[in-house]
Amino acid sequence: IVDPADPATQVIAFLLGGGASLAAHAGKAGARAMVNTSPEPVSNIALSTAEDVVTAGALYAAYEYPYAAAGIAAVLLAVVVGLLVLARRVLRRLFGGREPAPET
């Protein structure tokens, strides 16, 4: 899919893919950390099963309907970015972010 003759396009594609992978893995790790705090095994089993089902469905969609899968990935990436911005605002409000000192 990526033109091997154009290194700039390759770098852009790899950076976008790496960024999306980082966001996906960070979200999964955060969800896993929250679920692992519960003492009962039902939530862990349910989350693992849901992860497997969503992964299989996403792979099927990516192979059969690549444009729809790309659209879904873009929407999910936008949701992740929005949630990160929201989390940043909440943490600043919670911990009382200081204003930077004015330069003289």
C-alpha positions in Angstrom: 0.0 0.0 0.0 2.9 2.4 0.8 4.9 3.4 -2.2 8.4 2.0 -1.7 9.9 4.6 -4.0 8.9 7.6 -1.8 10.7 7.6 1.6 8.7 10.6 2.8 5.4 8.7 2.4 6.9 5.7 4.2 8.0 7.8 7.1 4.6 9.4 7.4 2.8 6.1 7.2 5.1 4.5 9.8 4.7 7.5 12.2 0.9 7.4 11.9 0.8 3.7 12.3 3.1 3.8 15.3 1.1 6.6 16.9 -2.2 4.7 16.5 -0.6 1.5 17.9 0.8 3.5 20.9 -2.7 5.0 21.6 -4.4 1.6 21.3 -1.9 -0.2 23.6 -2.0 2.6 26.1 -5.8 2.5 26.2 -5.8 -1.3 26.6 -3.2 -1.2 29.4 -5.2 1.5 31.2 -8.4 -0.5 31.0 -6.5 -3.7 32.1 -5.0 -1.9 35.1 -8.5 -0.7 36.2 -10.1 -4.1 35.8 -7.3 -6.0 37.5 -8.0 -4.1 40.7 -11.3 -6.0 41.1 -11.0 -9.1 43.2 -13.4 -11.3 41.3 -12.4 -13.1 38.2 -15.6 -12.5 36.2 -14.6 -9.0 35.0 -11.1 -10.2 34.0 -12.6 -13.1 32.0 -15.2 -10.8 30.4 -12.7 -8.2 29.4 -10.3 -10.8 27.9 -13.2 -12.4 25.9 -14.3 -9.0 24.7 -10.8 -8.1 23.6 -10.5 -11.3 21.6 -13.9 -10.8 19.9 -13.2 -7.2 19.0 -9.8 -8.1 17.7 -11.2 -10.8 15.5 -14.0 -8.6 14.2 -11.6 -5.7 13.5 -9.2 -8.0 11.6 -12.1 -9.3 9.5 -13.3 -5.8 8.8 -9.9 -4.6 7.9 -9.5 -7.4 5.3 -13.0 -7.3 3.9 -13.8 -3.6 4.2 -10.6 -1.7 4.4 -12.1 1.8 3.9 -14.8 1.2 6.6 -12.1 -0.2 8.9 -9.9 2.9 8.3 -12.9 5.1 9.1 -13.6 3.2 12.3 -9.9 3.5 13.3 -10.0 7.2 12.7 -13.1 7.6 14.8 -11.6 5.5 17.6 -8.3 7.6 17.4 -10.3 10.8 17.7 -12.2 9.3 20.8 -8.9 8.4 22.4 -7.4 11.9 21.8 -10.6 13.4 23.2 -10.5 11.2 26.3 -6.8 12.1 26.8 -7.7 15.9 26.7 -10.5 15.3 29.1 -8.3 13.4 31.5 -5.7 16.1 31.4 -8.3 18.7 32.3 -9.7 16.6 35.1 -6.2 16.0 36.5 -5.3 19.7 36.3 -8.5 20.6 38.1 -8.0 17.9 40.6 -4.4 18.7 41.5 -4.7 22.5 40.9 -2.4 23.1 38.0 -0.2 26.1 38.6 0.1 28.9 36.1 3.7 29.4 34.8 5.6 32.3 36.3 5.7 35.4 34.0 9.0 36.1 32.4 10.7 39.3 33.4 
